[in-house]
Amino acid sequence: MKRIADDFLSRYRRRPAFWLIALIGAFGLAAAARTALQVTNGLTAEYFANDRRAGAPTLRAITPEISTDRIMDQWRGSPPAVFSARWFGYLTVGRRGFYTFATSSDDGSSLSVDGTRVVDNGGVHGEETRTGRVWLDRGPHFVVLEYAQSGGDYAMSWAWARDDRSLSAVPPWALSPGRVPYWKVMLARALDWIRLSTIWLFVLVS
């Protein structure tokens, strides 16, 4: 990467206007193509002012991340003492294989994939992590995460790993509120990378 950047800088110094225009053009094309794809990253989130996910949700949004901090943000920094949440949508898998999923929560949580309960971390308890394993083919899979907070401290997050690798946070690019073809998800990811790269190069040469 350093060699590529050095080569780019050398050429930039010789033709600064050309490279500036090229960077702006590349960013614009990538941004336009990304918008045209109409791929939204994240899951649909519903929050309830009870611990049973009953009735109409108090809050509803698309969220790219499921975490304790995100829950705090969704409740505008002041969640009720008792509440619950449900996140649902599609998780796109790039490679077929066995996947391990984990939820870490205080209090209870669960994860279902394609209608099958994979992680059961229910009940009233302190922060606890439980895992489950499932075979997934490449492509989109319908996921439902549920969480209940019965009072006191709260925490919620999830993670995944393919085969026997270490668990890591589920990336936003793999999540969508609706079913999206695999190629669209991958193309959207590539375009996001191009946009970030052009911004990085613009800052670097400036």
N, C-alpha and C positions, 0 to 999 in steps of 0.2 A: 504493500500500500504506500509506503514512504517513497519507493522508487517511482511509482506512478504519479504521486503528488509532486515530486521533484521535477519529473519530466513535464508535467502540466505547467508548473510554475515557470520553467525555462521558456516554454513556448508562449506562455501568457505575457512574459516581459517583452517578448519580441512583437507580439500582436495583441495588445491589451484590449482594444475596442472589439476586435473579432471575438475573443474569448468571452468577454462580458456579454455580448449579444448572444453568443452560443449558449451560455449558461442560462440566460433569461428565457431563451427559446425552448431549451430542453425542459426547464421547469414548467413553462406554460403548456407545452404539449403533454407532459406527464400528468399535470393537474387536470387538463381537459379530458384526457383519456380516463383518468381515475373517476372523475365525476360521471362520465358517460356510462361507466360500468354499473353504477348504482348499487354498489356493494357496501353495506353498513356493517361496521365491526362492533360486536357486542351482543348481549342477550337482552331480552325483554325482562325488566325487573318490576315486580309488584310488591308493595309494602303494605302491611295491615297493622292497624292499631289494636291487635289482639294476638295471642300466641297460637291461634288455630287456623290462620290464613282463611278466615271466614268473612263473608260479606264482600262488599265492594272494596277494592284496594284504596288506601288513603293516598298513595303515591304510585305513579307508573312512569317508567322511563326506559331508555335504552342505555345500558351500561357496559363498557368494554372490560370492566374489571370487577371481580367479586372479592372484596376485602373488607376488613374492619373499618379502614379509613374511608372507603367508598360509601359504606353504610352511614357513617357519620355525616359525610357530605350530602347524601341523599335526604337525610333528615335535617339538613341545614344546621348541623352541629348540636342538635338537641333531640335525640331520639326518645320516645316514651320509655318508661320503665319496662313495659311489656309490649312486645311487638313480634311480628313474624315477616318473612319475605319468601318470595318465590322467583326464581330466574329460569327462563326457558328459551329455547331456540335451537340452533344447530351448531355442532362442533365438527369442523372439517378435518379429517385425518389424511395426512399425506402419504403414509405407508401403512400397509396392512400388517397386522401383528397383534400380540397381546399387549394391552395397555393397562397399567395400574393407575387408579384414581384414588385420591385422598381428600377428605374434608377435615378441617381443623375448626372446631367450633365450641362455643360456650354460649347458649346451651346446645340443643340438639340440631342435627342436620342430616340430610340424606341426598343421594344422587342416583338418578335413574337415567339409563342410556337406552334409547329405542324401546322404552316401555319396560325395561328390566331393572330392578333395584340392584345397583352395583355396590353402593356404600350405604350402610345403615349406622349412623352415628347419633341416633335419637336419644331422647330422655333429657332430664335436667341434670347437668353436670358442669364441672369446671372445664377449661379448655382441654379438649381431647382430640386426638387424631386417629381416624380409622380409615382403612383402605379396602379396596376391592379390585378384582382383576377381570377383564373381559376381552374377548377377541373382537377386533374391529377391522372391517375392510376399508380400503381407501375411499374417501368421499365424505359426504355430510351424514351426521348422525344426530337424532333428536335427543336433547338432554334437558332434564328438569332438576334443578337444585332447590331444596327447600330448607328453611331455617326457622327456628323459633327461639325467642329470647323471653325467659320467664322471670327476669328480675336480676338485679345485681350486675356484675361485670358481663360484658358480651364480647364475642370475637367470632369471625367467620372468614374462611378462605378455602380455596381448593387448589389441587395440584394434579399433575399427571406425569407419566413416564412410559416410554415404549420399551417392551421387553424387560430387561433387568437393569435399566439405567436408573440414575438418581431422579427423584421427583423434582419438578420445577413448576413454577406458576404457569397456568394455561395462558398462552399469548392471545391478545385481543384479535390479531389477524385471523385466527382460526375460528372465531365466533361470529355468528350472524343471527339476527332475529327471524329471518326466513330462510327457506331452503335455497342454497346457491350452488350451482355446478362447481365441481372441483377446479376446473380450469379458470373460472372467474375469480375464485378465491386466490389462486396462485398468481394470476395476472395482477390483481389488486395489490397483493403483497409486493410484487416486483415494482409496480409503479410507485408505491409508497417509498420503497428503497431508493428509487431514482430521484424522487423529489427531495428526500433527506440528503442524498449525496450531492445534488446540485447546490443546496443551501450550504452544506459544509464546504464545498469548493469555493463558493462565492465568498464566504467568510474568510477562508484561508487566503485567497488571493487579494482580499481587500486589506 
